[in-house]
Amino acid sequence: MSKRKELLILTLYLLGFVVLAVTLVIFQPLADTPPIYSNPPDEHVRYLVPQYICEHGVIPTGLEEEIRIKSYGFSYGLYNTFPYIIQGFLMRFVNLFTDSALVLLYAARMVNVFFGTCMAYVVYLIGKKVFTDNRFRWLFCFLTMYMPQSLFLHTYVNTDSCCMLATAMMVYALISAYKEGFTIRNCIWMSAGIILCALSYYNAYGYILSCILLFVAYFIKSVQGKLSYDYKEMLKKGIFISVIVLMGIGWWFIRQYIVLDGDFLGLATREKMAEQYAIEIVNPLTSQTYAEKGYSVWEMMKERDTIDGAFHSFVAAFGSMSMYSTKWLYRGYLALFIVGALGVLYWICNRKFFSKARRKLSGKEIFFHLNMLFCMIMPVILMIYYAYTMDYQHQGRYMLPALVPLMYYVTKGLEKLSSIHIRKKPLPKWLTTGALALCFLLIIGGTAEMIYHRCLPIYLEVGIALP
């Protein structure tokens, strides 16, 4: 592909993402809008944190009544608030020029559009590293960033958007390191990803563990069949990464330890506040959970809404899990995931069909893929745990940290299936081209239809609904 054509597609890819995201930024309501509840999940109570920073010019401890969620009794200020800090101080700057509540809300939301656009570019860099076929490289990019729920996450006030950028940065750093070594550049990429992840969202901490494991495993050397370990290089690079990470996150966790009496994660304080201030009937920490009702995890999972609801809200559920797309969009993504998974399994079991020289995976490569599998499974396990023990909704967005490796394997499976030879003949070009065209139509067309046909009329009817 020529550089000019590459630049054109990249521009359209990033610009299209921004246009779709900004549409949601502008028209989504903020306050609860019964009975449709077209407002993003919990944004109106998350927004209290950057509003507090904008007004007071300081970071809240999370204990302030001003930002406390009246029904739940605790506040989002207890969690990692780095994205809120950026949003709050940007709002404070914008507030020098206007007092418009609407403009301030847009300023806060646009921070996440920026995170999403950065993530889109990092995903593009990952695609360049792992796909030689340009068609599947762009399929991976669009599949990751244009899936409705993925795009939606970057359009309202939350910490998830920053977390998603962090996961992409860590995956890119690990792929680059395993291809080129832990250069200064790759160490900085990994450090930055770990910092953003640690300061944004606990559900993605599995990536940090994977970074540690893969970093340590990288320095195992095999020379003439004998294993050795390069301690000197590991310590040199490990100290470099550790110093950067500690400088990036140390201030926050030390602060939390001081202001919350040793509770540097804020979880114990959250439970104490819930017990003291919450309205018990609506508080997820005190209401009847599946565990308290005596149900087993399996019994919870057998409920139809558990699996269906999680899948549907992973693919596309706008508003407060109240606005869904056509059933064909979910069926299309389900088919895409199944076919991609079958392609990966077929590739693993029949690798000789896909290359002239069958190459065995090295121990490091196997360990790398096992870690990516762990990064995909961990958010699912955490979602099930929360749903079982804390009565959370079965929200697919809790599983979105698994998105980057998931879409890589789905796309890789599709790529391998396109390389199948039947009776020593490749698949007809029209078949693979047509299948790819359907995939792009599902991804781009499905998201555009969801936003402009299904959601925008509701947004226009409801209005921005500022509290």
N, C-alpha and C positions, 0 to 999 in steps of 0.2 A: 504494500500500500504506500502510495506517495505521501510525502510529508504534508503536502497541501490538503490532500483528501483526509488524512488523519486529523489535521487541525480542524477542518470543517466539521467532521463527525464529532470530535471532542467538544467543539463549541456548541453544536446543536444539543449534544447530550447534557452539558452543564446548563445551558440556557433553558432547555425544556424543563429540567428539574426545577430551576429557580422560578419559572413562570407558573408551574403547577403549584409549587409551595407557596408563593406569594399570594396566589388566589385564595388559598385557605387562610393565610395570615390576615388578609384584609376582611374576609367575610364571616369567619367563624365567630360565634358569640362567646362572651367570656362567662357571664353569670349563668346559673342554672336556668334552663328554658323548658319547663314542663309544658305539655306532657312528652314532647319529643326528646328533650335533653340533647340538643344538637351541639352543646358546648363540649370541648375536649375534656377528658377525664381529669377531674380534680384541679383543673388549671386555675380556677378562681381562688382556691386556697393555696396553691403553689405560688401564685402571683403575689400573695401577701408578703413573701420574703423579699423579692426585688423592690416592691413598693416601699417596704420599710427602709431598705438601704438607700433608695432614692430620696426619701423624705429626711432621714436622719444622718446619712453619710457614714454609717458604721454597720458592721456585720452583726446581726442579731445572735444572741446565744441560743435561741430556740425556746426560751422560757417566757418570753414576753407575751402578755395577754393580747397585744395588738395583732400578733400573727397566729395566735392559737386557733385551731379548728374547733369551733364551738361544740359540734356534735361528737368529735373524736377525742377532744381534750388535749391533744398534743399538736405540734406544728412541724412543718417541713423544714424549719430552721434547725432542727436537731440532726438532720441527715447531712451528708456532704452537699455543700451549697456553692461550690465553685462556679457552676454555670449561672446561678442566681446572682452571685457577686458581680460577674461581668454584666449581666442584664441590669442589675440595680444601678451600677455606676454609669453605664451607658444612658440609662433613663435620667440619672441625675445631670448628666451633661446635656442631654436633649432638653431637659427642664429649664436650662438657662435661656432657651429661645422660645419655649411654648409651655403653657400649662394644660394643653389639651390632653385629657385622659386617654383619648383614642390614639394619639400619636405616641404617647408613652407606652401604651400596650403594644403597638406595632414595633416600637424600638426593641422591647424585650423579646418579642417573638422573632424578630429578624436575626437576633443572635443565633438562634437555633437553625435558621435558614443558612446562615454562614457556616455553622458546624456541618450541616448536611451537605453543602456544596463542597466543603473541604473533604468530607468523607467520599463524595462522588469522585473527586480527583484521586484520592488514595486508592479507591477501588479500581480506577483506571490504571494506576501504576501496578497494582497487584495483577490485573489482567495481562499487562504486558510481560510480566514475569512468568506467568504460568500457562499462557495459551499462545501457541504459534499460529493457529488458524484465526485470522482476523474476525471471521464471522462469529465464532464462539467467544472470542474475547469481548466483543461488543455485547453479545447476548448476556454474558456474565455481568457486565457493567449495568446494563438496563434492568436485568432481572433483580439485581441486588438493590438498586436505588429507586426503581420505578414501581416496585410492588406497592400497592396502595398503602398498606400499613407502615411500610418502611418510610415512604415519603411523608405520610401523615405525622410521624413521630418528630419530624423536623419543623413543624409549623405552629407549635404552641409552647407555652412556658413549661419546661420540665428539665430534668437532668439526664434523661435517656438519650437525647440527641448527642450530647457531648460523649456519653458512654459509647455510642455506636461509632463515632469517629475514632475513639480510643481503640476499640476492638480492631478496626480496619488498620490502624497504624501498627498495632502489635503484630498482626498477621503479616503485614507487609515487611516489617522488620525481621521477623523470623524467617520468612521465605528468602529475603535478601541475604540474611546471615548464613543460611544453609547453602546458598548458591555461591556466595562470594567471601564468606567469613565474617567474623565480628569486627568489621572495620569501625573506625571512629564514627563515620556517618550512620552505620547501622545501629551502633550502640546508642547514639543520640535519638534515632527514630524509636527504638524500643523504650528508652527512658521516658520520652515524651508521651508515648502511648500508655505506659504504666502510670505516670503521673495523672493524666486526664482520667483514666479509669478509676484510680484510687480516690479521686476527688469528685466522682460523679455518681457511681451506681454500684451497690454491693453485688447485684446479681451477675455482674461480669467479672468478679474477682477470680473466677476460674482461669481467665486468660493470663492473669498475673502469675498464678501458679504454673501454668504451662510455659510461660516465658522463663521462669526460674528452672524448671525441669529440663527444657530443651537447651537452655544456655549451659547448664552443668553437663548434660550429655554430649554436647558438641565437642568437648575437649578430650573425649575418649578417642584414642588413636589405635590403629591396628597396623603394626609394622611386621611384615613377614609372618603373619598369623599370630603375633603376640600383641596382647593388649597393653597399652600404657596410658597414662593420664598426664596431660600438660598442665600441671598445677600452676606453673609460673604465669602462663598466658591467661589461664582462667582467673587467677587472682588479680592480674593486671587489669583485664577488661571488667571483671566483676566489681572491683573497687570503683572503677570509673563510672559504671552504670549506677552503683549504689549511692555514690556521692550526689549524682545528679538527681536521682529519685528522692533521696532524703531531703535535699534542698527544696525540691518541688512540693513535697507532701508533709514534711516534718512540721512546718509552721501550723498547719491545720489541725493535725492530731494532737500536738502539744497544747494548742489553744483549747480544743475540745476536752482534753484531760483536765485542764485547769478550771474551765468555767462549768464543767459538768461533774466535778468531784470525782475524777478518775474514769468516767464513762466516755472513753474516747470515740466510741462508735455511736453513742447516743441512744442505743436500743433500750438499755435499762431505764434511762430517764423517760423515754417515750412511754414505757409501760406504767411507770409511777404517775406520770401526768394523766394517762388514760384512766387509771383507777381513781384519781382525785377529781378530774374535771369532766369526764366524758358523760354523755347521755347513753346509758348502758344499752338501751334497746337498739341503737344504730352503730355502736362502736365495734369495729371488727376485732378488737383485742379483748372484748369482754362479752360479746354475743355468743350464742351457741354455735359451736363449730362442729364439723363432722366428727372430729376426735371426741369432743365432749358428749356428742349424741350416741357414741358407741359404735359408729360405722367404721368399717375397715377402709383402708385406702382403695382396695379393689372394689368394694361396694360403691365408693364415691366415683371411681372411674367408670363403672358400668352405667351410671346415669348418662343418658344420651347427651344432655347439655354439656357435660364435662369435656368430652373429646370433640364433639361438633363445635361447641362454643369456643374452645381453645383454638381449633384450626381456623374457623371463620374469622375470629378476631386477630389471628396471626396474619392472615392474608389481607383482610379489609373490614374494619369496623370503625367508622368515624363517630364523632360525637362521644357520648358516654356509653360506648358499646350499644348505640341505639340506631345507627344508620349503616345499613348493609347494602352490598351490591347485588347484582343479579346472580342467581344460583349457578349460571354458566361460568361466571368468573371463578368461583370456588372449584367447580368441577374441572375447569381448565388448569388451574394451578395444581390441583390434586393429581391430575393426569401427568402434568409436567414433572412433579416430584417423584411419582411412581416410576415413570419411564426413565428419569435420570438415575434413580436408585437401581433399577434393573440394569442400566448401562454400566454402572460402577461394579455391580456384582458380576456381570458377564465379563467385564474387563479383568477383574481379579481372578476369576476361575479359568479364563481362556486367553491369557495374555499373548500366547503365541499367535493368535489370529490378528493381532493389531500391530505387530512389528515383525520385520524379517529376522531380527536377532532377538530372541527372548532374553530379557534382562531381569535378573532377580533384584528385588528391592534390598537395599542395604539395611542394616540394623537401625541406623539413624533415620532413614526414610520411614521405616515402619513405625518407629517411636514418634516421629513427627506427625504422621497421620493418626496415630492413636491419641495424641494430644489434641489434635483438631476435633477428633470424635468426642473427646472429653469436654471440649469447649462447646460442642453442640448439645451434649446431653445434660450438662450441669444446669443451664437455665430451665430446662424442662423439669428436672428434679426439684429445683427450687420453687417453680410455679406450683407443682403438685403439693409440695410441703406447705406452702403458704395457703393454698386452697383448703388443705386438710386441717391445718392447725390454727389458722387465723381467719377462716371464713372469707378469704378474698374471693372475688369473682375469678372465673377461669379465663383470665385475660391473656390472649396470645401475645400481647406486647411484652409481657414478662419474658417471653422466649426469644425475642428479637436479638439479643446479644449473640445468638447462634447463627445469625443470618449470613455473615460473610463466608465461613467455611461451608455452611449448608449449600449456598448458591454455587460455590466452587464445585462441590461434588456433583450437584445436579447438572451443572453445565458440562463438567468433564464426562459424566455418564452419557449425556446427549452427544457429545463430540465423539466418544468411542463407538457409540452405536452407528453414527454416520460413517464410520470407517469399516463397517462389516463388509466382508466379501461373501457373496452367495454364489457358489459354484465358481469360485475364483474370479468373480466379476464384482466390481464395486457397485454400490447402490446407484440407481439413476440420479443424475444431477438434479433433475426436476423434482425428485422426491425430497431430497435433503433441502433444496432451496425453498420448496413449498412448505415444508415443516418448519423451517426457520422463520419464514414469513408469518406463519400462524402464531409462532411464539411471540414475535415482536408485536403482532396485532393484539394478542392477549395482554401483553405487558403494558404497552403504551396506550392502546385503545381502551383497555379495561380501566386503567387509572383515570384517563380523561373522562370516560363515561361516568365513572363513580363521582368525580368532582363536579363536572359541569351539568350533568343530566340529573343525578340523584340528589346531590347535596346542595348545590348552589341555589336552587329554587327554595329549599327550606331555609337556608341562611338569609336569603333576601326577604322571606316572609317574617322571620323571627327578628332580624336586625342584630346589631352587634351586642346589644343587651349588656351594657356596662352596669355593674352594681351601684 
